[in-house]
């Protein structure tokens, strides 16, 4: 059976007025997919006397084919954008040409070891290049593996805030 709805000029579209709120309600009830059972939170600034809008972390991280990677990582809490400058250190102590990158980051709560852990994910929108940092306190973050887990290394994995 086919029902045909006709509209006469000057006649109100009562059915449209009734359907519109129902459609809006259904749209508001849609759900988002889970992200590895972690909670994604807005990125609040670290606890300080005056909330910072940007925090810069610095340190030398391990490098598989150089003496170390000098890293400067700035997190913008307002825009959720990061800016990183990474400089390879050569065997004679000289710095190579700095490599700069800019991208999105987010704060994720929880990993396998600690459901309350605060993790900063750089380039979360590009899974092949996502980097994870565990927030240890207001001044230090630690490099994690691609699965948001801590790993043992004889080298420094910490970046410290200015």
N, C-alpha and C positions, 0 to 999 in steps of 0.2 A: 504494500500500500504506500503511495506517495502522497505526502501532504504538501500543498503549495501555499506559501504565505504571500499574500498580496498586500501592497501598501497603497492606500488612496491618498492623494495629495491633501494636505491639511490635517490628516489623521496622525496623532502622535505614535511614535514607535515605542510603545510601552514595553514590549518584549526586550528591546535593546536596553532600556533603562533598568530592567530587572536582571539581565544577564551580565551587564558590566561589573557590578559589585561582586558577583560570584566569580568571575574571571580574575578579578584583582585579588580576591581571597585565595584562590587556588595558586596563583603566582607567588604569593607571600609564603605559602606552605611548602614550597619546593625545598629539597634538601641538597647539601653539598656532599661530594665524596670525601671519605676519611683520608687522612694523610699519614699512613703508617701508625695509626692509633695515637698520633701526637696532636696536640692542640696548637693551632696557629693563633697567636695573639698579636694585637698591634704592638709595635716596638716602642716601649717606653724607654726614656733615657735612664741611665744608671742613677741610683740614688745619690744625690748630691744636695748641697744647700740650695742652689739655684738650678732648676732643670736645664740641662744642656741640650742644644738642638743638634750638635755634632760632637762626636768623640773620635779622636785619632789614636790608634794603637800602633806601636812600633816594636820591632824585634828582628832577629835573624833566625829564619827557619831552615831546616835541612834542605839540601839540594842534592839530587842523585849524581849530577855531573859537574858540580862546582863546589867551592868551599863554603857556600851558604847563600841564602837568599835574604837580602836585606828588604824587609817589608814595612811599608807605611800604609795602614788601612784606616780610612776615614769612613765612619758610619753616620749618615744623616738621618736622624730620627723623625724629622718632619716629612721628608720626601721618600723615605725608605730606599735611598740610593746609596751605594758605596762607591768610593774612589780608592783604588789601590795603585801604589807604585812599588814595583818589585825590581830589585837590582841584584844581578848575579855577582858574587864576589869571586875573583880569580885567585889562583894559587899564590900569586905574588902580592896579594892584599889589595889589589886595585879593583875598582868597581866597573862593571860593564855598563852598557847603555841601559838606562832605566826603561822598564816596560810598564805602561800605564793601562789601567782598565777601569771601566765604569759599568755598573749594572745594578740590578735590583737585589734587595736582601729582605729577609723577614725573620721574625722571632718565632721559634717553635718551642713548645714546652714538652719536655719528656723524651727519654730514650730508654733502651732496654735496662740500663743500669740504674737510672734514677728518673722516676716519672715526673719529678718536679724540676728537673734540670732545665736551664735556659740555654737554648742553642740558637746561634745566629747562623742563618744559611745564606751564603752568597750565591747568586745566579741560580736560585731555586727553580726558575722557569726553564733552565737548561740542565736536565738531569745528568748529562755526561760530564758537565764541568762544575756541578754544585760543590761548594766547599763549606764545611761545617766547623764552627768554633763554639766551644763550651764556655759560657760566662762563669768564671770562677768567683769573681767579686767585682766591685765597681772599677777596679784598676787593671784586671787581667782576664784575658781570654786564651783558650788553649785549642790548638788544632786537633780536630777529630778525623776519623776516617769517613769514607763515603756513606757508611751505615750509621753515622752519628755515635760511634763508639770511640772510647779512648783506646790508645794503643801505646805499647812500650817503645821507647826510642832512647838511645844514649844521647841524643841531641836535644836541643831546646825546642819546645813546641809552643812556647808562650809568647804572646804579644802583650805589651803593657801600655796603658793609657798615658798620655802626656800629663 
